[in-house]
Amino acid sequence: MSDPSISATLRDQTLNLLASGEATSRADLVEALQVAPSTVTGVVRRLLEEGAILEEGVGRSTGGRRPRILRLREPSGVFAVAELGARHARVGLSTPNGRLLATEEIAIDIAAGPGEVFEVVGTAFTRLRTATAPGQALLGVGAAMPGPVAFPRGRLVGPARMPGWSGVDAQAELGARFDVPVVVDNDAKAAAIGEYVTRGRDTGDMIYVKAGTGIGGCLVSGGQVYRGGRGLSGDVTHVRVADSGERQCSCGSRGCLETVASGAALAAQLAEQGQPITGTRDVIGAVVDAEPAAVTLVRRAGGLLGVALSGLVNFLNPDAVVIGGALSSLDVYVAAARGMLYERCLPSMTQSLSIEASVAGPDAGLVGLGHLVRAAADARPA
């Protein structure tokens, strides 16, 4: 029986902090929850009695007694998560405590439509569960889409690079296939959550940009994704940039950031020059091989990304700008964006601004999805 003096909200906040890794000790909880140490002691004691959490080992001392480490008791079962791209999907299994058990990259064709794509992804989920989590119950499913998603309903809204997907209720379709709680989000937002969870609450307000075949963005403020009125915030892809060459964009307009700073744009420009380039991976390979034309274009692309972000930095005054996605693996791209931000932004805005590549890497989206699905499924000890 729960202690009536412990509110359900405080209990949930404590479990969320432990699940995300933002808190691992009583001292962390006191700081994060902004409550008295005696209150945290009561909450932790009740959760230990319930068996919802475990206490083990000791952490690093900050001057006093070394703290005991707190963590959630991991319930039996897994979440299946997938981040979809135009030609590939990254799929994985996540524990309710946010640990990725396994990941795999599979080939898909997003233009084939939801039926075929979800069939391929479902087969990959089954294969991963059989190989790495036999007998484990499927507790929930998460999917990240390379287009605008009305969250939390999970419906696609006018995705320029996903022909045949506009208006598709991806959350309902996946729910019917798997009969478990389902979360569907935009890929950049899922990756931003994964990045924030990986970095921890000390990150502060963060602009996250996913630069891959396309470009997406997201603002994380106060530990929460800013989603906007319809859940469609963060579309930096179609911000118009100067010096873009007025190239035609997939949205029907001209001069969008996507036409000059995305992996698809870079691949197209290099192919026009006669280079044997067919996609973002080829672009990355060419830069790694120090191919002059590729390095020049990628440096220019990173600079134009910085131009597009400079107005946002001046307006929002974030603590960090993080560049994720495939192109973040290229130092020349990140460095060019950083240089342009320092050039275009007010000195007061960049004085303590962190501008760097993602630390969560290619699994950022899967980590973020695991976090979202856990909240939707409420897969925690009662």
N, C-alpha and C positions, 0 to 999 in steps of 0.2 A: 504494500500500500504506500502511495507517495506521500511525502511530507506536505501537508497543506500550506506550510509557510514558504514552500518553494514554488514559484509560479511556473506555469508551463512555458512561458516565453523565456524565462531565465534558463530553464532546463534545456530548451531547444538551442538557445544561443551558445550555451556551454558545449553541447554536442557538436554544433556546427563548427565552432572554433577548434575543437580537438580533431574533427574529421578533416578539416582543411589544412591542418598543420600550423595554423596561425598561433595556436597555443599548445604547449606541451607540459606545462606545469601550473601549479596554483598561482604562482607569481604572474605568469603570463595572463591567466584568466582575470586576475584582479585588475591588471593594466587594461586589458581589452574590454572588459565589461564595465569598468569604472564603478565598482561596488566595493563594499568593505571586505577585507580578508575573511572575516567571520562568516560572511554570506557565501563566499566561494567555498570555504571549508564545509559549510552545510550542504551545498549543492554536490560537491565532490563526494562527500560521505554517503549521501543518498544514492548517487549513481554507482558507487562501488558496491553498496548493499544490493542494488538491483541487478548487478552484474553487467550493467551497460558499458562500463569502462574498466580498464585494468591499470594497476600502478606497478611500475617495474623500473629497475635500474635507477641511476642518478644522472642528473645533467651537470653542466659546467657551473661552477660557483661564480657568483658575481660579487663576492665579498663575505657572504655569510655561509650558512649551511647549504650543502649541495642539494638542489631540488630533486624530488622524485618525479620520474617521467610518467605522464598520464597518456593513455591512448584508448581509442574505442575498442571494445571487443568485437572482433570481426564476425558478423553473421555469415552463415553458409549461403553461398550463391554468388553470381557474377552479373555484371552489366555488360552488354554488347554495345560497342560504340563504333561509329564509322564517320570519317570525314571524306566527303565526296569532292572530286575535282572533275575536270572535263574529260580526262582520259584515264585517270587513276583514282583509286580510293584507298585510304589508309584505314584499316579495321583493327579492332583490338578488343580485349577483355579487361575489364576493370573490377577490382574488388570494391565493396561498399565503402571501404576506407580510402579509396582513391588511388590505390596502387595498380599499375598496369601489369597484368600477368603475361600478356603476349600481344604482339602487334604484327601486322602483315600488310604488304601493299599488293593490291590486285588491280587488274586492268578492267576498266569499264568504259562505256561510251555514253556520256550523259545525254546525248541527243537521242538515244534509243528509248527514252521515256521511263517513267517511274516503275512500270511493271517489270521490265527486263532488268533495270538497274537494281531494284530491291531484291529480285530473285538471285542475282549474282552475289549481292552483299549478304543475303540470308544464308546462302550456301557457304560463304566464307565464315560467317558466325558459327555455323554448325561444325565446320572443320576445326576451327580454333577451340571450341568447347570440347570436342572429342579428344583433341590432342593434349590440351593443357588443363582442362577443368572437367574431367569425366564425372558424371553424376551430380555436378553442381547445378542447382536450379538457376534458371534465367530470371533475374529480378526486374530487369528493365532494359530498354533500348534507347540509345541516343544517336542522332544523325545530324551532321553539320552540312549545310548546303552552300554551294558557291553562288549564292544569289540572295536577294532580299527575302526575309522570312518574317511574317507577322507573328511575333512572339507574344504570349505563349501558345497561341492556337496552332502554330506549325503549318501555316498555309503559305505557299510561295506567291510572291507579289511581283509580277513583271520582271522575271530574271532574264537579262539580255543575252546571257551565254548559255541558257538552258531551254532550247526550243521544245515546245510541247509541255512545259512544266508550269506555266503561269496559271495560277488559281488552284493548283493541285494541293489537296489537303494531305500532305505527306505524313503528318502525325496520325491521322485516322487510318491511312493505308497501312502504315507500319503496325499500328495497334491491332488492326484486323489480322495481320499476318502472324504476330507473335503473342497476342493476348496478354500483354504485360504493359505497365506504364511506359509511355514513350515521350521523349522530348526531342523536338526538332528546332534547330537554331541556325542562324547564319554562321558560316565558317570563321569569319574574322572575330565575331563575338565569342564563339566557343573558344577560339585560340587565345583571346584576350583574357578570358576567365582562367584558362590553364596557365597562362603566363603569370597572372597575378597570384594565383594559388601557389605556384612554384617559387615566386620571389618572396611572398609574405607581405604582411600589412605595412611594413616599413617602406614599401614602394611609393606610397602616396597616390596622388592623382596621376593617371597614366593614359597617354594616347598610344594605342596599339595599331600598327599597320601590318596587314598580311599582304606581302608582295610576292606573288607567285605568277601563275599564268594570267590571273587578273589581280586587281588590287581592291582590298577592303579595309575598313577602319573601324575603330571603336574607342570610346572614352570610358574609362573606369574611374569613378569618383566615389570616395568614401567606401571603397570595397565593393561597389555595385556597378554593373554595366548601365550606362545611360542609354535608354532605348528610344526615347522620343514618344510622340503621341500615338503612333501606330506600330511602334516597335521596329521602325525602319531606319533608325539613325545610323550615322557612320558611313554613308555612301560617298567616300572621297573619290571613287573610281571616275565619276563623271564631273568632277571639278574641272572647269576650263583653265588651262594654263597657257601662258604666253610662250612663244617659240615652239609651239607644238607642231607646226607645219600644217595645221588645219586638216589633219588626217580624219577620215571617216571613222566614227566609233560604232560599236555594236548597238548602242542605244539609239542610233539614227542621227545624232548630233555630230559636231566636228570639234576637234581641239581638246577632247577630254584627256585627263591624266592617263587613262588606260591606253590611249593610242601611242604613248611615248615612253611610259615608265613600267609597263607590265611585261611579264615574260613572253606573252603572246605577241606583243608589239615588237619586242626586241628580236624575237625569232623571225617575224615577218620582214623586218628591215634588213636583217642579215641575209635572209634568203633572197631578197631583192638584189643584194650585192653579189649573188652567186655563191654564197657560203652554203655548205651542206648542213643546214640547220632546219629542223622540223618542229622543235618545241623548246620549252624552258630548260630542260635538262641539257640539250645540246648547247644552249647559250652559256650555261654554267660551265660546261666542259670546255668551251672555246676560251672563256675568260681564264679558267685554271691553266689552260695551255698557253696563256699570254698571247692569244691571237689579237693583233693590234686593233682591227676594226671592231671586234667584240668588246674589248676593253674600253675603247673610246665611246661606243654607244651606251654601254652599261654605266660608265661614269656620268654621261650626260643624263641618262634616265634617273639615276640617283639624285642628281642636282635638281631636276624638275620635280621629283617627289618632295624634296626639301622646300621648293617654291610653294607647292600646294599646301604643305603643312605649316608654313610660316605664319599664315593668317590665323590658323587654329591655335598655334602656340601663343601668339600675341593676345588672342581673345580669351583663351581658357587658362593660361598660365599653369600648365601641368608641371608635376615634379619630374616626369620621365616621358620620353618618346622612345618606344620600343618597336623595332622593325623585325617582323617575323616572316614566315613564308620562305619559299625556296631561294629567292634572291637575297635573303638576309645572310646566306652563307658566303656571299661575295663581299669582301672587305671594301672593294672599290665602290660598290653601290652604297653601302652604309656610310662610308667616309664622305662621299659626295653629298649625300643627304644632310649629314651632320654639318659639313662646311657651309652649305647653303642656308641652313637654319641659323647658324651663327652670323651669317652675312645679312640675312633678311629680317631677323627678329630684333626686338629691342634688347639692349644689353641687360636691362633689369629682368627680362624674361629668361635669358639663357645663363645668368650668373650661376645658378645652382641646378640647371637643367641637365639631367642625364639623358644622353642620346646614344643608344647602343642596340646591338642585335639581340634577338631573343635568347634567353637562357634555357627555355623549355624545349626549343628546337622543333623538329617535325612532329613531336607528340603533343604539342601544346593543345591542339584541338581535341584530341582524345581525352586528355586530362580534364579539360574544361567540360566536356560532355559527361564524363564520369561524375563530376561535381554536380552538374545540373540534374542528371538522372537520379542520383542519390536523394536529392531534395524532393524530386517528384514522387519517387517510390517510397520515400521515408523509410529506407531500408536500414533501420537502426533498432537495437534492442529496445523493447517497450519499457 
